[in-house]
Amino acid sequence: MRRPLVSRRRFVVGATAAATALAGCTGSETADEDDPGDDAPGDESGRDSDHAPSTTREDIETVADGRASKSETSPEPDCSRLTGAPVSYDASDTLFVCSFDYIDSWELSEPLVGPGGRTQGITSPLVTVDGERESASIQVVQSSDGISASEVGREVTAATEGQYARFTVVDEQEFDGETVRVVGISESDRSFFRMWLPYGPADQRQYYSLTINTRTRILRLNENNESVTLCNDPVYTAADTVRESLRPNPETTIEEV
């Protein structure tokens, strides 16, 4: 359910449009949400999906009364607050077929778990931009429904080569002895990644959709009244840390779902 409008302009910038479009071309549902995990498919509201629980239906949201443009006296936000060392995420006894690292200055939110899958939100420390305290967030979303290798091929093709394709294969990475294709917006935009992770014996392998979606409210308007995101390097480094550290989770409970 969408939240009421707030009293000032707030932009939510990230890969929410990408998540929606990819979900649309692959047949997955989408859900409205604002903070990490809110109303994700498969949450306590009872929403489910055919494949992966997708992250949101927002593109770039603009809400009420505008934020002022950058002034000559406005200090830059302290982006160093978003940096830190990688720390291991405890994926034991979860349906995640993977574990990963995240930056230790970022905070884990309460995960949402339901019949559609699991959503883990990770939120950055607050920084001050023109008197407003803002943050960024990462969502790690995994489906609880496995698909076959041939179905993965069709999903990737639909996302990157179909009539309405807006994505590309931005990378390949090793996971549990296989080379996994990573679908994203473009090589230069690291805010959205989706892949299908293998699990199980070679003759019974299933593949589980995993989405890593990054959004930021750390921005200001420039002299042309255009929104410019700030602290991009530590925000994207945090997202890259999650993706690049993906590894099999030997204590997954996916077989119990």
N, C-alpha and C positions, 0 to 999 in steps of 0.2 A: 504494500500500500504506500503510495507516495506521500511524503511528509508535507505539512503546510509550508507555504512560502515564508521565508524569514525576512527581516526588515532591511536587509541590505543586499547588494548584488553579490552573488557567490557563483564562481565558475567551478565546475568539476571537470578537469581536463585529464584525459587519459585515453585508454583503449576501449572505452565503453561502447562506442559506435562499432569498433572492430568486433568486439565480442558479439554484439547483436547481429551484425551482418554474417559472421561466420556461423553462428547458431542458426540463422535463417537459411543459409545455403546447405547446411548439413542436416536440418530437420530437428534441431534441439529447441526447447523452449527458452524464453528469457524471462527475467523478473525485474521489477522495480526495486531499487535499493539506494541507500545513501552512504551509510558506513559499511565497513567490511562485513560481509556475511548477511546483512539485513535482507530478509525475504528471499534468500537464495533458494532455488528449487531444491526440494527435499528437506526444507527446514521444518520447524514446528508447526507452520501453517498448513502442512500437509501437501504442498505443491510437489509434483513429481515431474520427471522428464523422460523422454524416450532414450536419450543417451546421457551426455554429461550435463550436470547442473550448470547453467550458464550464469554469468556474473551480473548482468544488468541490462536494462533497455534504454538507458540514458545515452545520448550522444555527448554533447558538451552542454551542460545545464547552466542556464543563466537565470538567477532568481533575484527579483525586486531591485531596487534603488542603486545604483552604481558605486563602485569603489573609485576613489580619486586616482588620477594618473600620478606617476612618479614625480616627485618634486626634487629640486636640487639638494634639499636638506634631508631627504629620506635616507636613513641608513640602510645598508644592505643587510639581509637576514644572515644570521650566524649559521651557515650551512654546515659547519663542522659538527654541529649537534647531531647530524644525521649519519655521521661516519662511525666506524667502530670495527671490531673484529668479528669474524664469522663464529657462530656458535651453533651446535647441532640441535635440530628440532627433534623432539622425542615423538616419533611416529609409532612406537610400540602400542599394541592393542588398539589400533585404529584401522579403518578400511583403506588407508593410503597404502598403495603398493610400493611407494617410494618414501625415502626420507630425504632431508635436505638441510642446508645451513641457512641461517639468516643473520643479519647484522645485529649485534648484541645491544645496541642503543635503541633498537626498534622493539615495540611491545606486541606480544601475541594477544589477540582478542579471543573471547570464548568461541570455540569452533561451533559451527552449525552442522548437524548430522541428521540425515533423514533418508527415506527410501531412494531419493535421487542421487545421493552422494554426500560428500563432506566438503565444507568450505572452511579454510583457515585464513583469517585476516591477520595482517601484520601492519602495525601503524608506526609511523615515524615520530620522533620527538617533535614538539611544537616549536615553531620559529615565528618571529614577529616580522610582519611585512606591513609597513605603513600603519602601525598601531593595531593591526589585527593578528591574532595568533592562529597560525595555519599549519597543516600537516600534509603528508602524503601517505598512501596506503598501498599495500600489495595484497591481492587475494590469490590463494592457491586453492583451486577447485578441482576435485576429482570425482568422476562418475563412479557409481557402484555397479554399472552395467558393462560387462565386457563384450567386445565384438571381435570378429575374426580378422586375420591379416588381410584378406581380400576386401573386407568392409572398410578397413583402415585406408586401403588404396583408393577406394571410391570416395571416402571422406576428403582425403587430401586432393584428389582430382577435382571434386566439386568446389573446394575452397580456392583452388589456384588456377583452374582451367575452365570452369563452367561459364555459362552465359553471364552470370552476375558475379563472377569471381573478382575479389578485391584484395586478394592476399597472394603471398609468395612463400616458397620454402626458403626461409632465411638462414637455416643452419641444419646441420646434422650432428648428433651426439650419440655416444655409446651409452647403452643402458642394458644391463643384464645380458651381455653378449650379443646384442643386436645394435644396428645402426638405426636410430630413430630420427625421422624427419620432423623438423620444427617449423610450424606454420606461423607466420607473423605478418605485420602490415608492410614493412620494408626493412632492409638491412640497417637503415639509419634510425628507425623508430623501435626502441627497445621496450615499449610500454605494454606490449601484448604478445604472448606466445601460447601456442597450443600444440600438443603432441599426444601421441597414443603410446602408453608405456606397456611393455609386455610383462606378463606374469604367468607362471606355471611351467610345467614340463614342456619340452619342445613339441611333443605330439598333441598337447592339449592347451596350447598357449591361447590366452585371451589378452586383449589390448584395452586399456582403460584411458579414456580421455582425461588429460590434465591441462588445465588452463592456468597461466600466470598472468594476472591482469594488474597493471599499475595505474593509479590515479593520483593526481596532485591538486591541492588547492593553494600551493605555494606559488603565487603569481602576483603581478600588478599590471595595470594598464600603462602603456607607453604614451608618448606624446600624440600618437595617432589614434588613441583610444582602442588599441589592440591589446589583447591579453598576452603577456609574455611570462612563461614559466621560469621560475628561479630554482636554484639548488638542483639542477638537472643531473649533474655528475653523481652526487651521492645517492640520489633517488634511483637512477638507473643502475648504479653499482649494486645497490641493495637487491634490485630485481635480478640482475645478472648473477649475483651470489646464490640466489635460490635456484635458478635454472641450471647453472653450471655445476652445482653440487649434487644434483639429483642422483640418487643411488637406490638400489633395491632395499626394501624394508623386509627383513626376514621374519618380523613379528606382526605382519599384517593380519587382519581378521577378515579380509575380503571374501574368503571362502565360507564365512559364516553368514554372509548377507543373503 
